[in-house]
Amino acid sequence: MELRQLEYFVAVAEERNFTRAAERVRISQSGVSAQIRRLERELGAELFDRSSRAVTLTVAGKAALGPARAALAAAGAVGRAVGEVTGLLRGRLTVGMVLGCTVTPLFDALAAFHRAHPGVEIALLEDNSDRLVEGVRAGTVDLALVGTAATAPDGLEALTIISERLVAAVPAGHPLARQRRVTLRDLAAHPIVCMPSGTGLRTAFDLACAAQDLRPVIALQAGAADAVADLAARGLGVAVLSESMAAGHGDRLTARLIDDVDTPVMLALVWKSGQSASAVRELLHHSRRAFAEPAPAPAPA
């Protein structure tokens, strides 16, 4: 016995006509007739009296009509229950990513999420960390990968991906390359190449300088770590980067930990506290799995 057979049976019983029932269920009249004949053979009784122009229910048909309607209603309830759950995973999910940071595990997480929930439209927004954090707070961004100098921005939940110290990176021959220890005060004697305000790395650097009442000259700014490194390699200033950022340019830059800056710069996923949207929870699940995979670590911006 199939649900479609019960659907056709109820349609004929209510329409009292095979032609109208066929139009209602959108198949041919012969198809409706054939399926009801199969149902009757399975039940061992005729459900309709076909001797007159108006199709009427037999005694067996009248007995079957109530349970058939109940079965169809139950099947519909199953579909609605599932729809209510999957419906939470429809619509649009806006994911933020800090500028100048290509993070393969995040892309892996987005791909896995999309395969599991194709009904959700994913929008990827690139911006600096401060604006992304504000977007998460305002609800215009659901989840963001940001650089931060704190464990979690106020009012937000966070999953730390990377936590690193700041370094000064200079080309061979630069006075700082010959020093075993480099301090903020050492850096302040030279022009600085750094990321712009609003990035997590710049926030960490500015806070460290303010704590020592230092005001280094920011000669040049660039939104991508590679650009900061390129400018420093050309002798235009001392690059302030994170450890992994500088590690990718070891062939042309010498990196020194900034000895008196202990506050790390972090790359973290942030989302709104108390976030209940299933789509965000699901993406977090895929993100935790993706970032747990052994892979080269991306650089926090």
Buried (B, 14 or more C-beta within 10 A) or exposed (E): EEEBBBBBBBBBBEBBBBEBBBBBBEBEBEBBBBBBEBBBEEBEBBBBEEEEEEBEBBEBBEBBBEEBBEBBEEEEEEEEEEEEEEEBBBEEBBBBBBBBBEBEBBEBBBEBBBEEBEEBEBEEBEBBBBBBBBBBBEEEBBBBBBBBBBEBBEEBBBBBBBBBBBBBBBBEEBEBBEBEEBBBEBBBEBBBBBBBEBBBBBBBBBEBBEEEEBEBEBBBBBBBBBBBBBBBBEEBBBBBBBBBBBBBBEEEBBBBBBBBBEBBBBBBBBBBEEBEBBBBBBBBBBBEEBBEEEEEBBBBB
